[in-house]
Amino acid sequence: MSFDPTLIVEAWPQLMRGLETTVWLFLAVMILCTPLSLLVALARLSRRRWLSRAAGTYVNVIRALPLLVILFFTFYGLPSLGIFVSPFTAALGGMVLVTTAYLAEDLRAGLMAVPRGQFEAADALGLPQARFVRRVLIPQALPIMCGPYFTRAIVTVKATSIASLVAVSELTSASMAKVTETYRAMEYLAFAAVAYILLSALIAVVQAVVQRRVRLP
């Protein structure tokens, strides 16, 4: 049975709706996770022991759980507690919870790479902690954090495919729906594969542009 591209053309509207959902889910996750992950990373480095321990517990517990288990909890478990959300919201909440934990560790590594002398100089000058973080720590850590950040973004794009298991009609779900309908897997899975590759390539291009900018003197 030969590859038939006309099947993709016929299913184009459905496949594109799935791709659009994938993009929106990815963007929503990254927009929410970026500030949350930075806050968790800073909390992990805090001198307040209770805050550092609380952030560390969150990171370690969430990273110990499979993403699918968390998505099943947000989709199937929350309604049993009287909390009803849409499939998209359930997937978004679960992915934000997991991605924040992993990204926080990525960002923490970048923050810890800043020379210790910068911290000591800030203490000697009596620089307020908030100003030190905003004016010294983050600008110096930014070039280091770019690589891990965009790598996590690519991982997140691919992880959106798991949302198909909690009734989100994203790219993988739309492709598999056509496979079930037509019993033709190659065409639709090839489309999905190319779409994920292009999304990852686009993120890599953005990464290259951002890294050139943040490394400018």
HUSULGI-V305053 format. One record per residue. N is the residue number from 1. RES is the residue in three letters. SS is DSSP state (@ for helix, = for strand, . for the rest). NEAR is the number of other C-alpha atoms within 8 Angstrom. D_CENTER is the distance of its C-alpha to the mean C-alpha in Angstrom with 2 decimals. Layout:
BEGIN
N&RES&SS&NEAR&D_CENTER + N&RES&SS&NEAR&D_CENTER
END
This chain:
BEGIN
1&MET&.&2&38.09 + 2&SER&.&3&36.89 + 3&PHE&.&6&33.63 + 4&ASP&.&7&34.08 + 5&PRO&.&7&31.88 + 6&THR&@&6&33.67 + 7&LEU&@&8&31.70 + 8&ILE&@&11&28.48 + 9&VAL&@&7&30.43 + 10&GLU&@&7&31.70 + 11&ALA&.&9&28.30 + 12&TRP&@&8&26.66 + 13&PRO&@&7&26.21 + 14&GLN&@&8&24.55 + 15&LEU&@&11&22.25 + 16&MET&@&9&21.30 + 17&ARG&@&10&20.59 + 18&GLY&@&15&18.20 + 19&LEU&@&11&16.51 + 20&GLU&@&10&16.45 + 21&THR&@&11&14.80 + 22&THR&@&13&12.02 + 23&VAL&@&9&11.58 + 24&TRP&@&8&11.89 + 25&LEU&@&11&9.44 + 26&PHE&@&11&6.67 + 27&LEU&@&8&8.28 + 28&ALA&@&9&8.80 + 29&VAL&@&12&5.47 + 30&MET&@&10&4.95 + 31&ILE&@&8&8.67 + 32&LEU&@&9&8.95 + 33&CYS&@&12&6.75 + 34&THR&@&10&8.46 + 35&PRO&@&8&11.91 + 36&LEU&@&10&11.43 + 37&SER&@&13&10.16 + 38&LEU&@&11&13.08 + 39&LEU&@&9&15.42 + 40&VAL&@&11&14.75 + 41&ALA&@&13&15.25 + 42&LEU&@&9&18.40 + 43&ALA&@&10&19.53 + 44&ARG&@&12&19.41 + 45&LEU&.&8&21.69 + 46&SER&.&9&23.89 + 47&ARG&.&5&27.57 + 48&ARG&.&6&27.71 + 49&ARG&@&7&27.69 + 50&TRP&@&6&26.83 + 51&LEU&@&10&23.68 + 52&SER&@&13&22.59 + 53&ARG&@&9&23.43 + 54&ALA&@&8&21.66 + 55&ALA&@&12&18.34 + 56&GLY&@&9&19.02 + 57&THR&@&8&19.89 + 58&TYR&@&9&16.72 + 59&VAL&@&12&14.60 + 60&ASN&@&9&17.10 + 61&VAL&@&8&17.58 + 62&ILE&@&10&14.04 + 63&ARG&@&10&13.47 + 64&ALA&.&6&16.81 + 65&LEU&.&8&15.91 + 66&PRO&.&7&14.67 + 67&LEU&@&9&11.76 + 68&LEU&@&7&14.57 + 69&VAL&@&8&16.83 + 70&ILE&@&10&14.62 + 71&LEU&@&14&14.17 + 72&PHE&@&10&17.92 + 73&PHE&@&9&18.61 + 74&THR&@&12&16.98 + 75&PHE&@&13&18.65 + 76&TYR&@&8&21.91 + 77&GLY&@&9&22.34 + 78&LEU&@&11&21.92 + 79&PRO&@&10&24.71 + 80&SER&@&7&27.06 + 81&LEU&.&6&26.59 + 82&GLY&.&6&27.47 + 83&ILE&.&7&24.04 + 84&PHE&.&6&23.51 + 85&VAL&.&8&20.40 + 86&SER&.&6&19.61 + 87&PRO&@&10&17.64 + 88&PHE&@&8&14.94 + 89&THR&@&8&14.85 + 90&ALA&@&12&14.93 + 91&ALA&@&14&11.96 + 92&LEU&@&11&10.01 + 93&GLY&@&9&11.44 + 94&GLY&@&12&10.82 + 95&MET&@&11&7.13 + 96&VAL&@&12&6.99 + 97&LEU&@&9&9.60 + 98&VAL&@&11&8.25 + 99&THR&@&11&4.89 + 100&THR&@&12&7.35 + 101&ALA&@&15&9.90 + 102&TYR&@&10&8.68 + 103&LEU&@&13&7.55 + 104&ALA&@&15&10.85 + 105&GLU&@&10&12.76 + 106&ASP&@&11&11.66 + 107&LEU&@&14&12.82 + 108&ARG&@&13&15.78 + 109&ALA&@&9&17.00 + 110&GLY&@&12&17.16 + 111&LEU&@&11&19.01 + 112&MET&@&7&21.35 + 113&ALA&.&8&22.24 + 114&VAL&.&10&24.05 + 115&PRO&.&7&27.76 + 116&ARG&@&6&29.29 + 117&GLY&@&6&32.06 + 118&GLN&@&10&29.93 + 119&PHE&@&8&29.56 + 120&GLU&@&8&33.28 + 121&ALA&@&8&34.23 + 122&ALA&@&11&32.36 + 123&ASP&@&8&34.21 + 124&ALA&@&7&37.48 + 125&LEU&@&6&37.09 + 126&GLY&.&6&36.12 + 127&LEU&.&9&33.01 + 128&PRO&.&7&31.20 + 129&GLN&@&6&27.93 + 130&ALA&@&6&25.93 + 131&ARG&@&9&27.57 + 132&PHE&@&11&27.05 + 133&VAL&@&9&23.29 + 134&ARG&@&9&23.17 + 135&ARG&@&8&25.85 + 136&VAL&@&10&25.83 + 137&LEU&@&12&22.95 + 138&ILE&@&10&19.90 + 139&PRO&@&9&21.78 + 140&GLN&@&9&22.84 + 141&ALA&@&12&19.55 + 142&LEU&@&10&17.62 + 143&PRO&@&11&18.87 + 144&ILE&@&10&17.99 + 145&MET&@&13&14.40 + 146&CYS&@&11&13.70 + 147&GLY&@&9&13.69 + 148&PRO&@&10&11.32 + 149&TYR&@&11&8.84 + 150&PHE&@&11&9.08 + 151&THR&@&8&9.32 + 152&ARG&@&9&5.93 + 153&ALA&@&10&5.00 + 154&ILE&@&10&7.68 + 155&VAL&@&8&6.86 + 156&THR&@&10&4.05 + 157&VAL&@&14&7.09 + 158&LYS&@&8&9.36 + 159&ALA&@&8&8.11 + 160&THR&@&12&8.90 + 161&SER&@&12&12.38 + 162&ILE&@&8&12.80 + 163&ALA&@&12&12.95 + 164&SER&@&12&16.29 + 165&LEU&@&6&17.73 + 166&VAL&@&11&17.59 + 167&ALA&.&7&19.38 + 168&VAL&.&11&16.73 + 169&SER&.&10&18.43 + 170&GLU&.&16&15.67 + 171&LEU&@&16&16.53 + 172&THR&@&11&17.25 + 173&SER&@&12&19.12 + 174&ALA&@&12&21.14 + 175&SER&@&14&22.04 + 176&MET&@&11&23.15 + 177&ALA&@&8&25.13 + 178&LYS&@&12&27.11 + 179&VAL&@&11&27.62 + 180&THR&@&8&29.10 + 181&GLU&@&6&31.16 + 182&THR&@&6&32.62 + 183&TYR&.&7&32.40 + 184&ARG&.&9&31.16 + 185&ALA&.&8&28.00 + 186&MET&@&7&28.11 + 187&GLU&@&12&27.88 + 188&TYR&@&13&24.91 + 189&LEU&@&10&22.87 + 190&ALA&@&8&23.74 + 191&PHE&@&10&22.48 + 192&ALA&@&11&19.11 + 193&ALA&@&8&18.95 + 194&VAL&@&8&19.97 + 195&ALA&@&9&17.49 + 196&TYR&@&10&14.49 + 197&ILE&@&8&16.31 + 198&LEU&@&8&16.91 + 199&LEU&@&9&13.38 + 200&SER&@&10&12.44 + 201&ALA&@&8&15.71 + 202&LEU&@&8&15.07 + 203&ILE&@&11&11.98 + 204&ALA&@&9&14.39 + 205&VAL&@&8&17.06 + 206&VAL&@&8&15.21 + 207&GLN&@&11&14.50 + 208&ALA&@&8&18.23 + 209&VAL&@&8&19.34 + 210&VAL&@&9&17.45 + 211&GLN&@&10&18.67 + 212&ARG&@&8&22.16 + 213&ARG&@&7&22.18 + 214&VAL&@&8&21.05 + 215&ARG&.&7&23.59 + 216&LEU&.&5&26.41 + 217&PRO&.&2&29.11
END
